[in-house]
Amino acid sequence: MTSNGSPGRPPRFAAWLVELFTSTEEADGVLGDLAEEFNENVVRDGGVAARRRYRRQAWHTIRDLALSPLNGPSPSTTKARSLLLTMGIGLAWFVMTWPIGMATNAMARGIVTRYPIDAYIPASVLWAGVDLLALLVTGVLAAIVAPVVRLRPMSVALAVVAVMALVFAVDYPLAVWLFGPPGGQQRTLAFLALRWLRGVSMFGGAILIGAVIGRLSTTSSCAKTQPVGQAASR
Amino acid sequence: MARRDYLGEFEHIVLLAVMRLGNDAYGVTVRREIETRTERDISIGAVYATLDRMEIKGLVRSRVGEPTAARGGRAKRHFQITRRGVAAVNRTHEALRNMSDGLVVARSFA
């Protein structure tokens, strides 16, 4: 998706991304402030420069909001975040094993009994699909639960992906160190790097997409989307 | 003083900006006040992340204003320092004064 729109309007994609990374309570304030500055910049520097500055401000705002749960929280929010993380891990485990896992297992068993699709679809692909679906649902649920403890949904999703990236970085080397290489085959660094990249992009991507869906489903209905370019000309 | 009452450097600056602006403290004005006085380029996101954290700590409170056309139909979020916030600023100033008291380097900049 590209940033489109006329020079008198803020870049839509940048504004959408900012909205995604804010909580529903703060979205109006942040986007309104960016719009107010954009209107002033249009009058002072012209539309093109104003749009460039808006995009820069949007990027810095997203970066600061996304990282803020990790920056010096107060004791009460630390407790809340620990609780949410524990809940998140429990939730992910729960969702992955039951009811979706069990239901999918039962469904898969029924289908495989009736139609021999196991001859066409490798079991690993089927299970990867089940895992991705479970992670997608986990992302949606985490995004819906996060605002209850005053957390930004996308920041929570990014924190989960960061933990996942760490796990993917150490799990295989740890298993090899403990139990030896599978089948006696030595793995190269390139294999480990590719495995990490694939795992993080696939499974982390599923969580992030789920969180985006969850965040969009909780978008504040009071947020009005009046074109600011028109507002400035009044 | 309890550990939680210490202000971080940026929290301190943001609180002082909110105090200076009085009833006109919201994202844009707070950001500008800090930029003008400290020559630091900061984002609206950094201001909100800090103000949200301080609101949870009870150092500031916020209220949502009316949506305006100049803001694309979105409302302003006004911030106001609380009594606890004023106390935190005073304590931080006192701690800084105590720490710098008698230092030659501090006196030479006074």
Interface residues (C-beta under 8 A of the other chain):
Chain A: P10 T22 E26 D28 G29 V30 L31 G32 D33 L34 A35 E36 E37 N39 Q57 H60 T61 I62 R63 D64 L65 S68 N71 G72 P73 S74 P75 S76 T77 R150 C222 A223 K224 T225 Q226 P227 V228 A231 A232 R234
Chain B: R4 G8 Y26 G27 V28 R31 S43 I44 G45 A46 Y48 A49 D52 R53 I56 K57 V64 P67 T68 A69 A70 R71 G72 G73 R74 A75 K76 R77
